[in-house]
Every structure is written in C-alpha cells, then in structure tokens.
Amino acid sequence: MSRGVVIDYIVSENEAREIRKKKANWDFINKQPPRIREALIYYIEKGDLYVASRIAGLTIDEFNQLRIKAGIPNVS
C-alpha cells in the first residue's frame, strides 16, 4: 500500500468519525447506562459495529437499532 493510499484512508476514517460525532444525539447517548453509553461512544470513534455490540452486551441487530435511535449514521 502506497503512502498516498494510507493517508487517504486515514482522512476518510477521520471524516467518518466526525460525521458520526456531529450527527449523534448526545442527549440520548448521555442518558444511557454506562455500558451502553461506552459502546455508543466506541462506535462513534471506531465505526466497528461488532465490537460495539460486544461492549454493550447486545446482538449486532439490537445494537444497530440502538445506533439508529441514537442518531448515529452508518458511515465508513
């Protein structure tokens, strides 16, 4: 992988993270129990639905529904 491709990937990941942060319903997120709140924040930061669902102790489908309620877009 060339350096230019790596830099483009990093910029894309940073842009995706910023979109997730900007669109998220922080009032909803902050009212969640600690484990759920941390999972939603992890998802915002990393965009990894599988790991976030494990943190939350939910199935991927259950966590995805929670992500939608929290207003976090699925961008990658």
PDB file as gemmi writes it, atoms N, CA and C in Angstrom:
CRYST1    1.000    1.000    1.000  90.00  90.00  90.00 P 1                      
ATOM      1  N   MET A   1       0.861  -1.179   0.000  1.00  0.00           N  
ATOM      2  CA  MET A   1       0.000   0.000   0.000  1.00  0.00           C  
ATOM      3  C   MET A   1       0.899   1.230   0.000  1.00  0.00           C  
ATOM      4  N   SER A   2       0.661   2.133  -0.931  1.00  0.00           N  
ATOM      5  CA  SER A   2       1.493   3.326  -1.010  1.00  0.00           C  
ATOM      6  C   SER A   2       1.115   4.328   0.080  1.00  0.00           C  
ATOM      7  N   ARG A   3       2.028   5.224   0.358  1.00  0.00           N  
ATOM      8  CA  ARG A   3       1.816   6.241   1.396  1.00  0.00           C  
ATOM      9  C   ARG A   3       0.569   7.087   1.103  1.00  0.00           C  
ATOM     10  N   GLY A   4       0.343   7.433  -0.153  1.00  0.00           N  
ATOM     11  CA  GLY A   4      -0.817   8.235  -0.527  1.00  0.00           C  
ATOM     12  C   GLY A   4      -2.127   7.540  -0.218  1.00  0.00           C  
ATOM     13  N   VAL A   5      -2.175   6.244  -0.454  1.00  0.00           N  
ATOM     14  CA  VAL A   5      -3.379   5.476  -0.170  1.00  0.00           C  
ATOM     15  C   VAL A   5      -3.618   5.425   1.333  1.00  0.00           C  
ATOM     16  N   VAL A   6      -2.561   5.247   2.122  1.00  0.00           N  
ATOM     17  CA  VAL A   6      -2.689   5.215   3.581  1.00  0.00           C  
ATOM     18  C   VAL A   6      -3.204   6.554   4.084  1.00  0.00           C  
ATOM     19  N   ILE A   7      -2.674   7.636   3.590  1.00  0.00           N  
ATOM     20  CA  ILE A   7      -3.117   8.969   4.019  1.00  0.00           C  
ATOM     21  C   ILE A   7      -4.580   9.181   3.643  1.00  0.00           C  
ATOM     22  N   ASP A   8      -4.987   8.770   2.441  1.00  0.00           N  
ATOM     23  CA  ASP A   8      -6.385   8.890   2.034  1.00  0.00           C  
ATOM     24  C   ASP A   8      -7.298   8.098   2.954  1.00  0.00           C  
ATOM     25  N   TYR A   9      -6.865   6.903   3.348  1.00  0.00           N  
ATOM     26  CA  TYR A   9      -7.650   6.065   4.255  1.00  0.00           C  
ATOM     27  C   TYR A   9      -7.801   6.740   5.611  1.00  0.00           C  
ATOM     28  N   ILE A  10      -6.725   7.302   6.135  1.00  0.00           N  
ATOM     29  CA  ILE A  10      -6.781   7.984   7.435  1.00  0.00           C  
ATOM     30  C   ILE A  10      -7.708   9.181   7.369  1.00  0.00           C  
ATOM     31  N   VAL A  11      -7.632   9.959   6.305  1.00  0.00           N  
ATOM     32  CA  VAL A  11      -8.514  11.116   6.147  1.00  0.00           C  
ATOM     33  C   VAL A  11      -9.964  10.636   6.093  1.00  0.00           C  
ATOM     34  N   SER A  12     -10.217   9.568   5.368  1.00  0.00           N  
ATOM     35  CA  SER A  12     -11.576   9.049   5.263  1.00  0.00           C  
ATOM     36  C   SER A  12     -12.101   8.580   6.619  1.00  0.00           C  
ATOM     37  N   GLU A  13     -11.262   7.893   7.397  1.00  0.00           N  
ATOM     38  CA  GLU A  13     -11.670   7.451   8.731  1.00  0.00           C  
ATOM     39  C   GLU A  13     -11.943   8.643   9.640  1.00  0.00           C  
ATOM     40  N   ASN A  14     -11.104   9.659   9.561  1.00  0.00           N  
ATOM     41  CA  ASN A  14     -11.316  10.861  10.369  1.00  0.00           C  
ATOM     42  C   ASN A  14     -12.600  11.575   9.962  1.00  0.00           C  
ATOM     43  N   GLU A  15     -12.862  11.645   8.672  1.00  0.00           N  
ATOM     44  CA  GLU A  15     -14.091  12.275   8.190  1.00  0.00           C  
ATOM     45  C   GLU A  15     -15.315  11.490   8.655  1.00  0.00           C  
ATOM     46  N   ALA A  16     -15.245  10.174   8.579  1.00  0.00           N  
ATOM     47  CA  ALA A  16     -16.368   9.335   9.012  1.00  0.00           C  
ATOM     48  C   ALA A  16     -16.622   9.546  10.506  1.00  0.00           C  
ATOM     49  N   ARG A  17     -15.564   9.571  11.309  1.00  0.00           N  
ATOM     50  CA  ARG A  17     -15.697   9.784  12.755  1.00  0.00           C  
ATOM     51  C   ARG A  17     -16.358  11.137  13.037  1.00  0.00           C  
ATOM     52  N   GLU A  18     -15.934  12.162  12.336  1.00  0.00           N  
ATOM     53  CA  GLU A  18     -16.509  13.497  12.546  1.00  0.00           C  
ATOM     54  C   GLU A  18     -17.986  13.538  12.164  1.00  0.00           C  
ATOM     55  N   ILE A  19     -18.362  12.857  11.102  1.00  0.00           N  
ATOM     56  CA  ILE A  19     -19.776  12.794  10.702  1.00  0.00           C  
ATOM     57  C   ILE A  19     -20.582  12.098  11.796  1.00  0.00           C  
ATOM     58  N   ARG A  20     -20.074  10.948  12.290  1.00  0.00           N  
ATOM     59  CA  ARG A  20     -20.779  10.232  13.357  1.00  0.00           C  
ATOM     60  C   ARG A  20     -20.925  11.105  14.595  1.00  0.00           C  
ATOM     61  N   LYS A  21     -19.862  11.820  14.980  1.00  0.00           N  
ATOM     62  CA  LYS A  21     -19.908  12.696  16.165  1.00  0.00           C  
ATOM     63  C   LYS A  21     -20.926  13.813  15.979  1.00  0.00           C  
ATOM     64  N   LYS A  22     -20.898  14.438  14.813  1.00  0.00           N  
ATOM     65  CA  LYS A  22     -21.758  15.593  14.544  1.00  0.00           C  
ATOM     66  C   LYS A  22     -23.237  15.217  14.517  1.00  0.00           C  
ATOM     67  N   LYS A  23     -23.553  14.074  13.942  1.00  0.00           N  
ATOM     68  CA  LYS A  23     -24.954  13.676  13.768  1.00  0.00           C  
ATOM     69  C   LYS A  23     -25.552  12.976  14.991  1.00  0.00           C  
ATOM     70  N   ALA A  24     -24.696  12.507  15.893  1.00  0.00           N  
ATOM     71  CA  ALA A  24     -25.169  11.742  17.055  1.00  0.00           C  
ATOM     72  C   ALA A  24     -26.062  12.583  17.971  1.00  0.00           C  
ATOM     73  N   ASN A  25     -27.046  11.931  18.565  1.00  0.00           N  
ATOM     74  CA  ASN A  25     -27.925  12.566  19.550  1.00  0.00           C  
ATOM     75  C   ASN A  25     -27.276  12.387  20.924  1.00  0.00           C  
ATOM     76  N   TRP A  26     -26.468  13.370  21.314  1.00  0.00           N  
ATOM     77  CA  TRP A  26     -25.681  13.265  22.540  1.00  0.00           C  
ATOM     78  C   TRP A  26     -26.547  13.256  23.786  1.00  0.00           C  
ATOM     79  N   ASP A  27     -27.706  13.896  23.767  1.00  0.00           N  
ATOM     80  CA  ASP A  27     -28.610  13.831  24.922  1.00  0.00           C  
ATOM     81  C   ASP A  27     -29.056  12.386  25.150  1.00  0.00           C  
ATOM     82  N   PHE A  28     -29.454  11.717  24.084  1.00  0.00           N  
ATOM     83  CA  PHE A  28     -29.857  10.313  24.178  1.00  0.00           C  
ATOM     84  C   PHE A  28     -28.697   9.451  24.667  1.00  0.00           C  
ATOM     85  N   ILE A  29     -27.530   9.635  24.074  1.00  0.00           N  
ATOM     86  CA  ILE A  29     -26.352   8.835  24.431  1.00  0.00           C  
ATOM     87  C   ILE A  29     -25.996   9.010  25.902  1.00  0.00           C  
ATOM     88  N   ASN A  30     -25.973  10.227  26.368  1.00  0.00           N  
ATOM     89  CA  ASN A  30     -25.570  10.504  27.749  1.00  0.00           C  
ATOM     90  C   ASN A  30     -26.577  10.017  28.785  1.00  0.00           C  
ATOM     91  N   LYS A  31     -27.794   9.720  28.377  1.00  0.00           N  
ATOM     92  CA  LYS A  31     -28.813   9.209  29.301  1.00  0.00           C  
ATOM     93  C   LYS A  31     -28.783   7.680  29.416  1.00  0.00           C  
ATOM     94  N   GLN A  32     -27.948   7.027  28.628  1.00  0.00           N  
ATOM     95  CA  GLN A  32     -27.888   5.568  28.624  1.00  0.00           C  
ATOM     96  C   GLN A  32     -27.060   5.046  29.802  1.00  0.00           C  
ATOM     97  N   PRO A  33     -27.316   3.803  30.203  1.00  0.00           N  
ATOM     98  CA  PRO A  33     -26.481   3.185  31.247  1.00  0.00           C  
ATOM     99  C   PRO A  33     -25.014   3.176  30.786  1.00  0.00           C  
ATOM    100  N   PRO A  34     -24.081   3.150  31.725  1.00  0.00           N  
ATOM    101  CA  PRO A  34     -22.658   3.273  31.364  1.00  0.00           C  
ATOM    102  C   PRO A  34     -22.173   2.322  30.264  1.00  0.00           C  
ATOM    103  N   ARG A  35     -22.536   1.063  30.344  1.00  0.00           N  
ATOM    104  CA  ARG A  35     -22.064   0.083  29.352  1.00  0.00           C  
ATOM    105  C   ARG A  35     -22.575   0.415  27.948  1.00  0.00           C  
ATOM    106  N   ILE A  36     -23.830   0.789  27.843  1.00  0.00           N  
ATOM    107  CA  ILE A  36     -24.431   1.161  26.552  1.00  0.00           C  
ATOM    108  C   ILE A  36     -23.807   2.454  26.047  1.00  0.00           C  
ATOM    109  N   ARG A  37     -23.679   3.443  26.943  1.00  0.00           N  
ATOM    110  CA  ARG A  37     -23.086   4.734  26.579  1.00  0.00           C  
ATOM    111  C   ARG A  37     -21.664   4.531  26.033  1.00  0.00           C  
ATOM    112  N   GLU A  38     -20.866   3.730  26.719  1.00  0.00           N  
ATOM    113  CA  GLU A  38     -19.494   3.490  26.272  1.00  0.00           C  
ATOM    114  C   GLU A  38     -19.459   2.774  24.923  1.00  0.00           C  
ATOM    115  N   ALA A  39     -20.387   1.865  24.709  1.00  0.00           N  
ATOM    116  CA  ALA A  39     -20.450   1.166  23.423  1.00  0.00           C  
ATOM    117  C   ALA A  39     -20.810   2.127  22.294  1.00  0.00           C  
ATOM    118  N   LEU A  40     -21.761   3.019  22.541  1.00  0.00           N  
ATOM    119  CA  LEU A  40     -22.135   4.001  21.519  1.00  0.00           C  
ATOM    120  C   LEU A  40     -20.964   4.939  21.221  1.00  0.00           C  
ATOM    121  N   ILE A  41     -20.268   5.370  22.237  1.00  0.00           N  
ATOM    122  CA  ILE A  41     -19.100   6.240  22.036  1.00  0.00           C  
ATOM    123  C   ILE A  41     -18.005   5.491  21.279  1.00  0.00           C  
ATOM    124  N   TYR A  42     -17.801   4.230  21.632  1.00  0.00           N  
ATOM    125  CA  TYR A  42     -16.814   3.420  20.908  1.00  0.00           C  
ATOM    126  C   TYR A  42     -17.200   3.360  19.426  1.00  0.00           C  
ATOM    127  N   TYR A  43     -18.474   3.126  19.153  1.00  0.00           N  
ATOM    128  CA  TYR A  43     -18.916   3.051  17.761  1.00  0.00           C  
ATOM    129  C   TYR A  43     -18.661   4.373  17.038  1.00  0.00           C  
ATOM    130  N   ILE A  44     -18.954   5.480  17.701  1.00  0.00           N  
ATOM    131  CA  ILE A  44     -18.706   6.785  17.090  1.00  0.00           C  
ATOM    132  C   ILE A  44     -17.223   6.941  16.747  1.00  0.00           C  
ATOM    133  N   GLU A  45     -16.364   6.554  17.665  1.00  0.00           N  
ATOM    134  CA  GLU A  45     -14.925   6.709  17.468  1.00  0.00           C  
ATOM    135  C   GLU A  45     -14.351   5.740  16.434  1.00  0.00           C  
ATOM    136  N   LYS A  46     -14.773   4.493  16.458  1.00  0.00           N  
ATOM    137  CA  LYS A  46     -14.145   3.454  15.633  1.00  0.00           C  
ATOM    138  C   LYS A  46     -14.991   2.972  14.461  1.00  0.00           C  
ATOM    139  N   GLY A  47     -16.322   3.100  14.565  1.00  0.00           N  
ATOM    140  CA  GLY A  47     -17.184   2.631  13.485  1.00  0.00           C  
ATOM    141  C   GLY A  47     -17.296   1.122  13.395  1.00  0.00           C  
ATOM    142  N   ASP A  48     -16.956   0.424  14.480  1.00  0.00           N  
ATOM    143  CA  ASP A  48     -16.968  -1.044  14.483  1.00  0.00           C  
ATOM    144  C   ASP A  48     -18.223  -1.539  15.201  1.00  0.00           C  
ATOM    145  N   LEU A  49     -19.205  -1.926  14.417  1.00  0.00           N  
ATOM    146  CA  LEU A  49     -20.492  -2.363  14.952  1.00  0.00           C  
ATOM    147  C   LEU A  49     -20.354  -3.633  15.781  1.00  0.00           C  
ATOM    148  N   TYR A  50     -19.522  -4.570  15.330  1.00  0.00           N  
ATOM    149  CA  TYR A  50     -19.361  -5.832  16.036  1.00  0.00           C  
ATOM    150  C   TYR A  50     -18.787  -5.620  17.438  1.00  0.00           C  
ATOM    151  N   VAL A  51     -17.676  -4.917  17.542  1.00  0.00           N  
ATOM    152  CA  VAL A  51     -17.046  -4.697  18.844  1.00  0.00           C  
ATOM    153  C   VAL A  51     -17.962  -3.870  19.741  1.00  0.00           C  
ATOM    154  N   ALA A  52     -18.597  -2.844  19.195  1.00  0.00           N  
ATOM    155  CA  ALA A  52     -19.508  -2.019  19.987  1.00  0.00           C  
ATOM    156  C   ALA A  52     -20.653  -2.856  20.550  1.00  0.00           C  
ATOM    157  N   SER A  53     -21.176  -3.784  19.748  1.00  0.00           N  
ATOM    158  CA  SER A  53     -22.267  -4.640  20.233  1.00  0.00           C  
ATOM    159  C   SER A  53     -21.787  -5.550  21.358  1.00  0.00           C  
ATOM    160  N   ARG A  54     -20.545  -6.007  21.282  1.00  0.00           N  
ATOM    161  CA  ARG A  54     -19.981  -6.847  22.352  1.00  0.00           C  
ATOM    162  C   ARG A  54     -19.807  -6.035  23.636  1.00  0.00           C  
ATOM    163  N   ILE A  55     -19.343  -4.803  23.504  1.00  0.00           N  
ATOM    164  CA  ILE A  55     -19.188  -3.924  24.674  1.00  0.00           C  
ATOM    165  C   ILE A  55     -20.540  -3.728  25.351  1.00  0.00           C  
ATOM    166  N   ALA A  56     -21.571  -3.518  24.537  1.00  0.00           N  
ATOM    167  CA  ALA A  56     -22.919  -3.267  25.061  1.00  0.00           C  
ATOM    168  C   ALA A  56     -23.580  -4.526  25.603  1.00  0.00           C  
ATOM    169  N   GLY A  57     -23.071  -5.686  25.228  1.00  0.00           N  
ATOM    170  CA  GLY A  57     -23.705  -6.941  25.628  1.00  0.00           C  
ATOM    171  C   GLY A  57     -24.978  -7.211  24.847  1.00  0.00           C  
ATOM    172  N   LEU A  58     -25.022  -6.743  23.596  1.00  0.00           N  
ATOM    173  CA  LEU A  58     -26.197  -6.892  22.741  1.00  0.00           C  
ATOM    174  C   LEU A  58     -25.816  -7.633  21.472  1.00  0.00           C  
ATOM    175  N   THR A  59     -26.820  -8.135  20.767  1.00  0.00           N  
ATOM    176  CA  THR A  59     -26.556  -8.683  19.442  1.00  0.00           C  
ATOM    177  C   THR A  59     -26.254  -7.515  18.506  1.00  0.00           C  
ATOM    178  N   ILE A  60     -25.707  -7.845  17.357  1.00  0.00           N  
ATOM    179  CA  ILE A  60     -25.427  -6.794  16.374  1.00  0.00           C  
ATOM    180  C   ILE A  60     -26.721  -6.097  15.969  1.00  0.00           C  
ATOM    181  N   ASP A  61     -27.789  -6.873  15.756  1.00  0.00           N  
ATOM    182  CA  ASP A  61     -29.073  -6.270  15.368  1.00  0.00           C  
ATOM    183  C   ASP A  61     -29.621  -5.350  16.463  1.00  0.00           C  
ATOM    184  N   GLU A  62     -29.527  -5.795  17.718  1.00  0.00           N  
ATOM    185  CA  GLU A  62     -30.002  -4.960  18.834  1.00  0.00           C  
ATOM    186  C   GLU A  62     -29.183  -3.673  18.933  1.00  0.00           C  
ATOM    187  N   PHE A  63     -27.868  -3.806  18.798  1.00  0.00           N  
ATOM    188  CA  PHE A  63     -27.037  -2.609  18.871  1.00  0.00           C  
ATOM    189  C   PHE A  63     -27.300  -1.688  17.689  1.00  0.00           C  
ATOM    190  N   ASN A  64     -27.512  -2.250  16.519  1.00  0.00           N  
ATOM    191  CA  ASN A  64     -27.789  -1.422  15.347  1.00  0.00           C  
ATOM    192  C   ASN A  64     -29.072  -0.615  15.542  1.00  0.00           C  
ATOM    193  N   GLN A  65     -30.087  -1.220  16.144  1.00  0.00           N  
ATOM    194  CA  GLN A  65     -31.319  -0.476  16.440  1.00  0.00           C  
ATOM    195  C   GLN A  65     -31.043   0.656  17.429  1.00  0.00           C  
ATOM    196  N   LEU A  66     -30.203   0.394  18.408  1.00  0.00           N  
ATOM    197  CA  LEU A  66     -29.814   1.423  19.379  1.00  0.00           C  
ATOM    198  C   LEU A  66     -29.040   2.544  18.683  1.00  0.00           C  
ATOM    199  N   ARG A  67     -28.150   2.178  17.765  1.00  0.00           N  
ATOM    200  CA  ARG A  67     -27.383   3.165  16.987  1.00  0.00           C  
ATOM    201  C   ARG A  67     -28.335   4.099  16.222  1.00  0.00           C  
ATOM    202  N   ILE A  68     -29.357   3.511  15.639  1.00  0.00           N  
ATOM    203  CA  ILE A  68     -30.343   4.308  14.895  1.00  0.00           C  
ATOM    204  C   ILE A  68     -31.086   5.249  15.833  1.00  0.00           C  
ATOM    205  N   LYS A  69     -31.510   4.758  16.997  1.00  0.00           N  
ATOM    206  CA  LYS A  69     -32.189   5.605  17.983  1.00  0.00           C  
ATOM    207  C   LYS A  69     -31.294   6.749  18.444  1.00  0.00           C  
ATOM    208  N   ALA A  70     -29.977   6.474  18.494  1.00  0.00           N  
ATOM    209  CA  ALA A  70     -29.032   7.493  18.932  1.00  0.00           C  
ATOM    210  C   ALA A  70     -28.682   8.465  17.807  1.00  0.00           C  
ATOM    211  N   GLY A  71     -29.229   8.248  16.625  1.00  0.00           N  
ATOM    212  CA  GLY A  71     -28.994   9.158  15.513  1.00  0.00           C  
ATOM    213  C   GLY A  71     -27.593   9.082  14.925  1.00  0.00           C  
ATOM    214  N   ILE A  72     -26.911   7.969  15.141  1.00  0.00           N  
ATOM    215  CA  ILE A  72     -25.536   7.824  14.647  1.00  0.00           C  
ATOM    216  C   ILE A  72     -25.585   7.192  13.256  1.00  0.00           C  
ATOM    217  N   PRO A  73     -25.134   7.912  12.245  1.00  0.00           N  
ATOM    218  CA  PRO A  73     -25.174   7.347  10.892  1.00  0.00           C  
ATOM    219  C   PRO A  73     -24.149   6.233  10.720  1.00  0.00           C  
ATOM    220  N   ASN A  74     -24.421   5.313   9.817  1.00  0.00           N  
ATOM    221  CA  ASN A  74     -23.507   4.222   9.499  1.00  0.00           C  
ATOM    222  C   ASN A  74     -22.648   4.650   8.336  1.00  0.00           C  
ATOM    223  N   VAL A  75     -21.562   5.355   8.627  1.00  0.00           N  
ATOM    224  CA  VAL A  75     -20.628   5.794   7.590  1.00  0.00           C  
ATOM    225  C   VAL A  75     -19.297   5.103   7.820  1.00  0.00           C  
ATOM    226  N   SER A  76     -18.626   4.783   6.740  1.00  0.00           N  
ATOM    227  CA  SER A  76     -17.313   4.150   6.878  1.00  0.00           C  
ATOM    228  C   SER A  76     -16.399   4.587   5.760  1.00  0.00           C  
TER     229      SER A  76                                                      
END                                                                             
